Amino acid sequence: MSEHDLHDDNVHDEDAIDEPVDEVTTTPSANDPLVIRHLEYLGPMASETGWRPETTLPEVAFVGRSNVGKSSLLNRLMRRKAFARVSNTPGRTREIHFFDVNRQFILADLPGYGYARISKARKAEWRPLIEGFLRRSANLRGVVQLLDVRHDPTGDDHIMLDFLAELGVPTIVAVTKVDKLSRAQAQARVHVLAQHLGLDVDQIVPFSARTGEGRDELARALQDLLALPDWRTSP
């Protein structure tokens, strides 16, 4: 990752977090690829060398800009109303939060990047925390990178995507807030984003936390990701 401080002109943060609750938002279908039977908050990692859970379970990290809608996506994905609490407080999340999902994998919720009003000192703390975790986590199996369907990737998004490509970590790209556009507009935007990122359209998961569109597709992509061999040791 570049030494450049992550920043942009966004003025809203949805990535504050609270302890999860067991209130289910929707009933899973018979074909649900990720039925949530166990969901446990394990704790926060506050610094590059700080506490982290001692586990051998594979980890999947979720990362994106501060206002990309990560908390809302996680709530929908886990079928919980307050798994990750949506907040209007900019830059509130300053830690990596870990959750045990079904005793199958660890979900790592990384701090949202890109909030312009956060101090340079705070940004300087976040960069080594995020970079250090992604580079050194022995159990990391992949990353879900979130982008807002309505906007082209920012410089910060490109920095993160380039860093993930440099590491070689398997990455799922999910685009949020597709309900904010008409279906035709959303499809057109997904094609534009695919061109920006050099991806095929079918490599991007369109997602709406409000309607649930893309929830099962993202869950299925996660299961496929977890079934892959460890990318650090694969030839």
URFENUR-V33604 format. One record per residue. N is the residue number from 1. RES is the residue in one small letter. OMEGA is omega in radians with two decimals (999 if undefined). D_FIRST is the distance of its C-alpha to the first C-alpha in Angstrom with 1 decimal. Layout:
[[N	RES	OMEGA	D_FIRST] [N	RES	OMEGA	D_FIRST]]
This chain:
[[1	m	-3.12	0.0] [2	s	3.04	3.8] [3	e	3.12	6.6] [4	h	3.09	8.2] [5	d	3.10	9.9] [6	l	-3.14	10.0] [7	h	2.91	13.6] [8	d	-3.03	16.4] [9	d	3.13	20.2] [10	n	-3.05	20.8] [11	v	-3.10	23.5] [12	h	-3.10	23.9] [13	d	3.12	22.3] [14	e	-2.93	23.5] [15	d	2.95	21.5] [16	a	-2.99	23.8] [17	i	3.09	25.2] [18	d	3.13	28.5] [19	e	-3.09	30.1] [20	p	3.04	31.0] [21	v	-3.05	34.5] [22	d	3.14	36.6] [23	e	-3.07	37.9] [24	v	-3.11	37.3] [25	t	-3.11	36.8] [26	t	3.13	37.9] [27	t	-3.14	40.0] [28	p	3.09	38.2] [29	s	3.14	39.9] [30	a	-3.11	41.5] [31	n	-3.12	38.7] [32	d	-3.13	35.8] [33	p	3.14	33.1] [34	l	3.06	31.8] [35	v	-3.08	34.7] [36	i	3.13	33.6] [37	r	-3.14	36.0] [38	h	-3.13	34.1] [39	l	-3.03	31.4] [40	e	3.05	30.7] [41	y	-3.07	28.3] [42	l	3.13	27.2] [43	g	-3.09	25.5] [44	p	2.98	22.4] [45	m	-2.97	19.7] [46	a	-3.13	19.2] [47	s	-3.06	17.1] [48	e	-3.12	14.8] [49	t	-3.07	18.1] [50	g	-3.13	20.3] [51	w	2.94	22.6] [52	r	-3.08	21.7] [53	p	3.07	24.4] [54	e	-3.08	26.0] [55	t	3.06	26.4] [56	t	3.13	26.2] [57	l	3.07	25.8] [58	p	-3.11	22.9] [59	e	3.00	20.2] [60	v	-3.10	18.8] [61	a	3.06	16.1] [62	f	-3.04	16.5] [63	v	3.09	13.9] [64	g	3.10	14.3] [65	r	-3.05	15.1] [66	s	-3.09	17.7] [67	n	-3.06	20.6] [68	v	-3.14	20.0] [69	g	-3.08	22.7] [70	k	-3.12	20.9] [71	s	3.13	23.7] [72	s	3.10	26.4] [73	l	-3.13	25.0] [74	l	3.08	24.9] [75	n	-3.13	28.4] [76	r	-3.11	29.7] [77	l	-3.13	28.0] [78	m	-3.12	29.5] [79	r	3.10	32.7] [80	r	-3.11	32.8] [81	k	-3.05	33.5] [82	a	3.05	31.7] [83	f	3.03	29.2] [84	a	-2.98	26.4] [85	r	3.10	28.2] [86	v	-3.08	27.5] [87	s	3.04	27.5] [88	n	-3.11	27.7] [89	t	-3.05	26.3] [90	p	2.99	23.1] [91	g	-3.04	20.2] [92	r	-3.09	22.5] [93	t	-3.11	20.3] [94	r	-3.05	18.3] [95	e	2.97	18.2] [96	i	-3.12	17.5] [97	h	-3.03	20.9] [98	f	3.12	22.3] [99	f	3.03	25.3] [100	d	-3.13	27.5] [101	v	3.07	28.5] [102	n	-3.03	31.8] [103	r	-3.14	31.1] [104	q	3.13	29.3] [105	f	3.09	25.7] [106	i	3.05	23.5] [107	l	3.13	21.8] [108	a	3.14	18.7] [109	d	-3.06	18.4] [110	l	3.12	15.1] [111	p	3.04	15.3] [112	g	-3.14	15.3] [113	y	2.95	12.9] [114	g	3.13	14.1] [115	y	-2.93	17.4] [116	a	-3.00	18.5] [117	r	3.08	21.1] [118	i	-3.08	19.1] [119	s	3.10	19.3] [120	k	3.13	16.6] [121	a	3.13	17.4] [122	r	3.10	16.8] [123	k	3.14	13.4] [124	a	3.07	12.6] [125	e	-3.08	13.9] [126	w	-3.02	12.1] [127	r	3.12	8.4] [128	p	3.10	9.4] [129	l	-3.12	11.7] [130	i	-3.11	9.6] [131	e	-3.12	6.9] [132	g	3.12	10.1] [133	f	-3.08	12.1] [134	l	-3.09	10.3] [135	r	-2.93	9.9] [136	r	-3.10	13.4] [137	s	-3.10	15.7] [138	a	-3.07	18.4] [139	n	-3.10	19.9] [140	l	3.12	17.1] [141	r	-3.14	18.7] [142	g	-3.08	16.6] [143	v	2.96	14.9] [144	v	3.13	16.7] [145	q	-3.11	14.7] [146	l	3.06	17.1] [147	l	3.07	17.9] [148	d	-3.05	21.0] [149	v	-3.03	23.5] [150	r	-3.00	24.9] [151	h	3.01	21.9] [152	d	3.11	19.8] [153	p	3.09	16.0] [154	t	3.04	14.7] [155	g	3.12	12.0] [156	d	3.09	10.0] [157	d	3.14	11.0] [158	h	3.09	9.9] [159	i	-3.13	6.3] [160	m	-3.12	6.7] [161	l	3.09	9.0] [162	d	3.12	7.4] [163	f	3.11	4.9] [164	l	3.10	8.3] [165	a	3.10	10.1] [166	e	3.12	8.5] [167	l	-3.06	9.6] [168	g	-3.11	12.8] [169	v	3.08	13.4] [170	p	-3.04	16.3] [171	t	2.99	15.5] [172	i	3.08	18.3] [173	v	3.07	18.0] [174	a	3.11	20.6] [175	v	-3.01	21.8] [176	t	2.98	23.6] [177	k	-3.14	26.7] [178	v	3.11	28.5] [179	d	3.11	31.7] [180	k	-3.13	31.2] [181	l	2.99	32.1] [182	s	-3.12	35.0] [183	r	-3.14	34.6] [184	a	3.12	34.9] [185	q	3.14	32.3] [186	a	3.12	29.8] [187	q	3.12	30.4] [188	a	-3.14	29.9] [189	r	3.10	26.7] [190	v	3.09	25.4] [191	h	3.12	26.4] [192	v	-3.14	24.6] [193	l	3.10	21.3] [194	a	3.10	21.8] [195	q	3.11	22.3] [196	h	-3.00	19.2] [197	l	-3.12	17.1] [198	g	-3.12	19.3] [199	l	2.93	20.7] [200	d	-3.13	24.3] [201	v	-3.09	25.7] [202	d	3.04	26.6] [203	q	-3.13	23.0] [204	i	3.14	22.6] [205	v	3.03	24.3] [206	p	-3.00	26.0] [207	f	3.00	26.6] [208	s	3.08	28.9] [209	a	-3.10	29.1] [210	r	-3.06	32.5] [211	t	-3.08	34.2] [212	g	3.09	32.5] [213	e	3.09	31.8] [214	g	-3.09	29.2] [215	r	-3.10	29.4] [216	d	3.10	31.1] [217	e	3.11	29.0] [218	l	3.10	25.7] [219	a	3.12	27.6] [220	r	3.10	28.7] [221	a	3.08	25.2] [222	l	3.13	24.2] [223	q	3.09	27.2] [224	d	3.12	26.5] [225	l	-3.11	23.0] [226	l	3.14	24.5] [227	a	-3.14	27.1] [228	l	3.01	24.7] [229	p	-3.13	24.6] [230	d	-3.08	21.8] [231	w	-3.14	19.0] [232	r	-3.09	18.1] [233	t	-3.12	21.7] [234	s	3.12	22.7] [235	p	999	23.6]]
